[in-house]
């Protein structure tokens, strides 16, 4: 079976997930969660990423990451590989921690950045582990909503810029936005070709980054392109005062 498609370029926005081997837990206690976030911080610094949102569940994680260079595969190899070494050493075990390769979905930033940030924050609520996003400790929601300081791995400015020009107003509107998401359908109903979340123009643009003659679904190795995309400071949602 061919490996999942990887398209990498400067300015790409991804929803990233990895699940525990055989669906086993990948965090045993607070120290494991903290170590993973520390490694995520190192990956952000080393590989030129912006992490806009994260949520660490029991047996998997969600990340919303923007890359400033074609560095996704290298960064994820560092993150998952180094965490596996740490976890096995600390818990005196051997073998895989994660099940297979990570999953990456390319996101159209101006249309879905905010929606994916909300989806990630609500993941433990949908799993019925907590009643509100505020109750889940291992998520970027608390920092983005203004309940605690930012973790070093996280940047909240771009998400909050989609709600207001002033931080306190933006944080309150973000809280309301997440709360409203409890009754909204999943954004994955708009997923295209299993790897794109965006409109037809976005999908065509992404497909144009593939080498001619390669199949969209059956590509055996990752794609690295030299395409450069200018980063925007704004999230794409209309700003309000």
C-alpha positions as a Markdown table, in Angstrom:
| # | Residue | x | y | z |
|---|---|---|---|---|
| 1 | Unk | 0.0 | 0.0 | 0.0 |
| 2 | Unk | 1.3 | 3.4 | -0.9 |
| 3 | Unk | 2.2 | 5.9 | 1.8 |
| 4 | Unk | -0.1 | 8.9 | 2.4 |
| 5 | Unk | 0.6 | 11.9 | 0.2 |
| 6 | Unk | 2.9 | 14.6 | 1.6 |
| 7 | Unk | 2.9 | 18.0 | 0.1 |
| 8 | Unk | 5.4 | 20.4 | 1.8 |
| 9 | Unk | 6.0 | 24.1 | 1.1 |
| 10 | Unk | 6.6 | 27.3 | 2.9 |
| 11 | Unk | 3.3 | 28.6 | 4.4 |
| 12 | Unk | 1.5 | 25.3 | 4.4 |
| 13 | Unk | -1.1 | 24.8 | 7.2 |
| 14 | Unk | -1.7 | 21.3 | 8.5 |
| 15 | Unk | -4.0 | 19.4 | 10.8 |
| 16 | Unk | -1.7 | 16.7 | 12.3 |
| 17 | Unk | -2.7 | 13.6 | 14.2 |
| 18 | Unk | -0.9 | 10.5 | 15.5 |
| 19 | Unk | -2.5 | 7.6 | 17.4 |
| 20 | Unk | -1.0 | 5.2 | 19.9 |
| 21 | Unk | 0.0 | 1.8 | 18.7 |
| 22 | Unk | -3.0 | -0.6 | 18.9 |
| 23 | Unk | -4.9 | 2.5 | 20.2 |
| 24 | Unk | -2.9 | 2.3 | 23.4 |
| 25 | Unk | -2.4 | 5.4 | 25.5 |
| 26 | Unk | 0.6 | 7.5 | 24.6 |
| 27 | Unk | 0.7 | 9.5 | 27.9 |
| 28 | Unk | 0.7 | 7.9 | 31.3 |
| 29 | Unk | 0.9 | 10.9 | 33.5 |
| 30 | Unk | 1.4 | 14.7 | 33.7 |
| 31 | Unk | 5.2 | 14.3 | 33.1 |
| 32 | Unk | 4.5 | 12.6 | 29.8 |
| 33 | Unk | 2.2 | 15.4 | 28.6 |
| 34 | Unk | 4.7 | 18.0 | 29.7 |
| 35 | Unk | 7.6 | 16.2 | 28.0 |
| 36 | Unk | 5.6 | 16.0 | 24.7 |
| 37 | Unk | 4.9 | 19.8 | 24.8 |
| 38 | Unk | 8.5 | 20.5 | 25.5 |
| 39 | Unk | 9.5 | 18.5 | 22.4 |
| 40 | Unk | 6.8 | 20.3 | 20.4 |
| 41 | Unk | 8.5 | 23.5 | 21.5 |
| 42 | Unk | 11.8 | 22.3 | 20.3 |
| 43 | Unk | 10.3 | 21.2 | 16.9 |
| 44 | Unk | 8.6 | 24.6 | 16.5 |
| 45 | Unk | 12.0 | 26.4 | 17.1 |
| 46 | Unk | 14.2 | 23.9 | 15.1 |
| 47 | Unk | 12.0 | 23.5 | 12.1 |
| 48 | Unk | 10.4 | 26.9 | 11.7 |
| 49 | Unk | 6.8 | 26.1 | 12.6 |
| 50 | Unk | 3.9 | 28.1 | 14.1 |
| 51 | Unk | 1.7 | 25.9 | 16.3 |
| 52 | Unk | -1.8 | 27.6 | 16.3 |
| 53 | Unk | -3.6 | 24.9 | 18.4 |
| 54 | Unk | -3.0 | 21.6 | 20.1 |
| 55 | Unk | -4.9 | 19.0 | 22.1 |
| 56 | Unk | -3.3 | 16.0 | 23.8 |
| 57 | Unk | -5.8 | 13.2 | 24.3 |
| 58 | Unk | -5.1 | 9.9 | 26.1 |
| 59 | Unk | -4.2 | 7.8 | 23.0 |
| 60 | Unk | -3.6 | 10.5 | 20.3 |
| 61 | Unk | -3.0 | 14.1 | 19.7 |
| 62 | Unk | -4.1 | 16.9 | 17.4 |
| 63 | Unk | -1.9 | 19.8 | 16.2 |
| 64 | Unk | -2.6 | 22.7 | 13.9 |
| 65 | Unk | 0.8 | 23.6 | 12.5 |
| 66 | Unk | 2.0 | 26.1 | 9.9 |
| 67 | Unk | 5.4 | 25.5 | 8.4 |
| 68 | Unk | 7.7 | 28.4 | 7.3 |
| 69 | Unk | 9.8 | 26.0 | 5.2 |
| 70 | Unk | 9.2 | 22.5 | 3.7 |
| 71 | Unk | 10.0 | 20.8 | 7.0 |
| 72 | Unk | 7.0 | 18.9 | 8.0 |
| 73 | Unk | 8.3 | 15.3 | 7.7 |
| 74 | Unk | 11.6 | 16.2 | 9.3 |
| 75 | Unk | 9.9 | 17.9 | 12.2 |
| 76 | Unk | 7.4 | 15.1 | 12.8 |
| 77 | Unk | 10.1 | 12.5 | 12.6 |
| 78 | Unk | 11.9 | 14.4 | 15.4 |
| 79 | Unk | 8.8 | 14.9 | 17.5 |
| 80 | Unk | 7.4 | 11.4 | 17.4 |
| 81 | Unk | 10.7 | 9.7 | 17.3 |
| 82 | Unk | 12.2 | 11.6 | 20.2 |
| 83 | Unk | 9.0 | 11.2 | 22.3 |
| 84 | Unk | 9.1 | 7.4 | 21.6 |
| 85 | Unk | 12.6 | 7.2 | 22.9 |
| 86 | Unk | 11.7 | 9.2 | 26.0 |
| 87 | Unk | 8.6 | 7.2 | 26.7 |
| 88 | Unk | 10.2 | 3.8 | 26.2 |
| 89 | Unk | 13.1 | 4.7 | 28.4 |
| 90 | Unk | 11.0 | 6.2 | 31.2 |
| 91 | Unk | 8.5 | 3.4 | 31.3 |
| 92 | Unk | 11.0 | 0.6 | 30.7 |
| 93 | Unk | 9.4 | -0.7 | 27.6 |
| 94 | Unk | 10.3 | -1.4 | 23.9 |
| 95 | Unk | 8.5 | -1.1 | 20.6 |
| 96 | Unk | 6.4 | 1.4 | 18.9 |
| 97 | Unk | 4.5 | 4.1 | 20.8 |
| 98 | Unk | 2.7 | 5.4 | 17.7 |
| 99 | Unk | 0.7 | 3.4 | 15.2 |
| 100 | Unk | 2.2 | 3.9 | 11.7 |
| 101 | Unk | 2.9 | 7.3 | 10.3 |
| 102 | Unk | 1.3 | 10.6 | 11.3 |
| 103 | Unk | -1.7 | 11.8 | 9.4 |
| 104 | Unk | -1.5 | 15.3 | 7.8 |
| 105 | Unk | -4.3 | 17.2 | 6.2 |
| 106 | Unk | -3.6 | 20.4 | 4.2 |
| 107 | Unk | -5.9 | 23.2 | 5.4 |
| 108 | Unk | -7.0 | 26.3 | 3.5 |
| 109 | Unk | -6.0 | 28.9 | 6.0 |
| 110 | Unk | -8.3 | 31.8 | 5.3 |
| 111 | Unk | -11.4 | 29.5 | 5.4 |
| 112 | Unk | -10.6 | 26.9 | 8.0 |
| 113 | Unk | -8.0 | 28.1 | 10.5 |
| 114 | Unk | -10.5 | 29.2 | 13.1 |
| 115 | Unk | -12.8 | 26.2 | 12.5 |
| 116 | Unk | -10.0 | 23.8 | 13.0 |
| 117 | Unk | -8.8 | 25.6 | 16.1 |
| 118 | Unk | -12.3 | 25.2 | 17.5 |
| 119 | Unk | -12.5 | 21.6 | 16.5 |
| 120 | Unk | -9.3 | 20.8 | 18.3 |
| 121 | Unk | -10.4 | 22.6 | 21.4 |
| 122 | Unk | -13.6 | 20.6 | 21.5 |
| 123 | Unk | -12.1 | 17.2 | 21.0 |
| 124 | Unk | -12.3 | 16.1 | 24.6 |
| 125 | Unk | -15.8 | 17.5 | 24.9 |
| 126 | Unk | -16.9 | 15.4 | 21.9 |
| 127 | Unk | -15.2 | 12.4 | 23.5 |
| 128 | Unk | -17.3 | 13.0 | 26.6 |
| 129 | Unk | -14.2 | 13.3 | 28.8 |
| 130 | Unk | -15.2 | 16.7 | 30.0 |
| 131 | Unk | -18.2 | 19.0 | 29.7 |
| 132 | Unk | -16.4 | 22.1 | 28.5 |
| 133 | Unk | -13.1 | 22.9 | 26.7 |
| 134 | Unk | -12.0 | 24.8 | 29.8 |
| 135 | Unk | -11.9 | 21.6 | 31.9 |
| 136 | Unk | -9.3 | 19.9 | 29.7 |
| 137 | Unk | -5.8 | 20.8 | 30.9 |
| 138 | Unk | -3.8 | 19.5 | 27.9 |
| 139 | Unk | -5.1 | 21.8 | 25.3 |
| 140 | Unk | -4.2 | 25.2 | 23.8 |
| 141 | Unk | -7.7 | 26.4 | 24.5 |
| 142 | Unk | -6.9 | 27.7 | 28.0 |
| 143 | Unk | -4.1 | 29.9 | 26.7 |
| 144 | Unk | -6.0 | 31.1 | 23.6 |
| 145 | Unk | -9.1 | 31.9 | 25.7 |
| 146 | Unk | -6.9 | 33.9 | 28.2 |
| 147 | Unk | -7.2 | 31.6 | 31.2 |
| 148 | Unk | -3.5 | 31.0 | 31.4 |
| 149 | Unk | -0.2 | 32.0 | 29.9 |
| 150 | Unk | 0.8 | 30.7 | 26.5 |
| 151 | Unk | 2.9 | 27.5 | 26.4 |
| 152 | Unk | 6.2 | 28.3 | 24.6 |
| 153 | Unk | 5.2 | 26.0 | 21.7 |
| 154 | Unk | 2.0 | 28.0 | 21.0 |
| 155 | Unk | 1.2 | 31.2 | 19.1 |
| 156 | Unk | -2.3 | 32.6 | 19.7 |
| 157 | Unk | -2.1 | 35.9 | 17.8 |
| 158 | Unk | -3.2 | 34.7 | 14.5 |
| 159 | Unk | -6.3 | 32.9 | 15.8 |
| 160 | Unk | -7.3 | 35.8 | 18.0 |
| 161 | Unk | -6.8 | 38.3 | 15.2 |
| 162 | Unk | -9.8 | 36.7 | 13.5 |
| 163 | Unk | -12.1 | 38.0 | 16.3 |
| 164 | Unk | -11.1 | 41.5 | 17.3 |
| 165 | Unk | -8.2 | 44.0 | 17.3 |
| 166 | Unk | -7.9 | 44.0 | 21.1 |
| 167 | Unk | -6.8 | 40.9 | 22.9 |
| 168 | Unk | -9.4 | 40.8 | 25.7 |
| 169 | Unk | -12.3 | 41.3 | 23.3 |
| 170 | Unk | -10.8 | 38.7 | 21.0 |
| 171 | Unk | -10.4 | 36.1 | 23.8 |
| 172 | Unk | -14.0 | 36.5 | 24.9 |
| 173 | Unk | -15.3 | 36.1 | 21.3 |
| 174 | Unk | -13.1 | 33.1 | 20.9 |
| 175 | Unk | -14.6 | 31.5 | 24.0 |
| 176 | Unk | -18.1 | 32.2 | 22.6 |
| 177 | Unk | -17.0 | 30.8 | 19.2 |
| 178 | Unk | -15.8 | 27.5 | 20.8 |
| 179 | Unk | -19.0 | 27.2 | 22.9 |
| 180 | Unk | -21.1 | 27.6 | 19.8 |
| 181 | Unk | -19.2 | 24.8 | 18.1 |
| 182 | Unk | -20.7 | 22.2 | 20.4 |
| 183 | Unk | -23.8 | 22.1 | 18.2 |
| 184 | Unk | -22.0 | 22.5 | 14.9 |
| 185 | Unk | -21.1 | 19.6 | 12.5 |
| 186 | Unk | -17.6 | 18.4 | 12.0 |
| 187 | Unk | -15.5 | 20.3 | 9.5 |
| 188 | Unk | -14.3 | 16.9 | 8.1 |
| 189 | Unk | -17.5 | 16.6 | 6.1 |
| 190 | Unk | -15.9 | 19.0 | 3.7 |
| 191 | Unk | -12.7 | 17.0 | 3.4 |
| 192 | Unk | -11.6 | 16.4 | -0.2 |
| 193 | Unk | -9.4 | 13.6 | -1.6 |
| 194 | Unk | -8.8 | 12.5 | 2.0 |
| 195 | Unk | -6.0 | 15.1 | 2.4 |
| 196 | Unk | -7.5 | 18.6 | 1.6 |
| 197 | Unk | -9.8 | 20.8 | 3.6 |
| 198 | Unk | -10.6 | 23.8 | 1.4 |
| 199 | Unk | -12.5 | 24.9 | -1.7 |
| 200 | Unk | -12.0 | 23.7 | -5.3 |
| 201 | Unk | -9.5 | 26.4 | -6.1 |
| 202 | Unk | -7.4 | 25.5 | -3.1 |
| 203 | Unk | -7.4 | 21.8 | -4.1 |
| 204 | Unk | -6.4 | 22.6 | -7.6 |
| 205 | Unk | -3.6 | 24.8 | -6.3 |
| 206 | Unk | -2.3 | 22.0 | -4.1 |
| 207 | Unk | -2.6 | 19.4 | -6.9 |
| 208 | Unk | -0.5 | 21.8 | -9.0 |
| 209 | Unk | 2.3 | 21.4 | -6.5 |
| 210 | Unk | 2.6 | 17.7 | -7.4 |
| 211 | Unk | 5.1 | 16.5 | -10.0 |
| 212 | Unk | 3.5 | 15.8 | -13.4 |
| 213 | Unk | 2.4 | 12.2 | -13.9 |
| 214 | Unk | 2.1 | 11.4 | -10.2 |
| 215 | Unk | -1.1 | 10.0 | -8.9 |
| 216 | Unk | -3.0 | 11.9 | -6.2 |
| 217 | Unk | -3.8 | 8.8 | -4.2 |
| 218 | Unk | -0.9 | 6.5 | -4.9 |
| 219 | Unk | 2.3 | 8.3 | -4.2 |
| 220 | Unk | 5.0 | 6.2 | -2.6 |
| 221 | Unk | 7.2 | 9.0 | -1.2 |
| 222 | Unk | 6.8 | 12.4 | 0.4 |
| 223 | Unk | 6.7 | 15.6 | -1.7 |
| 224 | Unk | 9.1 | 18.5 | -1.1 |
| 225 | Unk | 8.7 | 21.6 | -3.2 |
| 226 | Unk | 10.6 | 24.9 | -3.3 |
| 227 | Unk | 7.3 | 26.8 | -3.6 |
| 228 | Unk | 7.3 | 29.9 | -1.3 |
| 229 | Unk | 4.1 | 31.3 | 0.0 |
| 230 | Unk | 3.9 | 34.6 | 1.8 |
| 231 | Unk | 2.5 | 34.3 | 5.3 |
| 232 | Unk | -0.4 | 36.4 | 6.3 |
| 233 | Unk | -0.6 | 37.8 | 9.8 |
| 234 | Unk | -4.4 | 37.5 | 9.7 |
| 235 | Unk | -6.5 | 34.4 | 10.0 |
| 236 | Unk | -8.9 | 35.2 | 7.2 |
| 237 | Unk | -12.0 | 35.8 | 9.3 |
| 238 | Unk | -13.3 | 39.4 | 9.3 |
| 239 | Unk | -11.8 | 41.5 | 12.0 |
| 240 | Unk | -14.0 | 43.5 | 14.4 |
| 241 | Unk | -13.1 | 46.3 | 16.7 |
